Amino acid sequence: MQNINLLANIDNTVKDNIIGRIGGNIPENFNEKLTEIEGLNFYATFQHPEKMDYISIFVPKSYDELLEKNMYPDCGIKVFVHPCADESNNEDYTIDYIKKTNISGYKESGGNDYGFITKASQAKFIQDEDYYYLNLKRDGFVFLLQLDEDFYPEDLLDGDYIFGYGALYLYQSTNDDSVIAGFWQSS
């Protein structure tokens, strides 16, 4: 039996099946949680592949902090699961060199296919070193999805890649379904 992956991609030409966006301002509901996102920039928001809720990802404003805190249990990237929310007018957390662009999906595809967001039974690691995920497994987290910068459109960035032309791996708790940034890797 072949595994099926769920794929979502960055695409402003598609007008239907929009599940989120990369770039832009924070979702409105974060205006009430500013202390929780202090020192962070907004990266993306998109629908959880298994729920109606949304996942929003925030990265440290300091690249040094992003490098130093790149994996669980001390990952500087923060992930929030929340109800759908409109984009706010708050530009304080916006990464200005990311062109705000829609994310369309999810589409089912064969187990060897990947996209910007891929929900799969197993991650496709850039560096398959077990020290990245052993502590996650030990603490009851399982792989949920990955976001891969290899699938950025050419005109998305007017600056450096957030993850050094890499990927971010999100994990979900088997205890309470919470979602965290497990780690990120660069190529």
Secondary structure by P-SEA (a helix, b strand, c coil): cbbbbbbbbbccccccccccccccccccccccccccccccccccccccccccbbbbbbbbccaaaaaaacccccccbbbbbbcccccccccccccccccbbbbbcccccccccccccccccccccccccccccaaaaaacccccbbbbccccccccccccccccccbbbbbbbcccccccccccccc
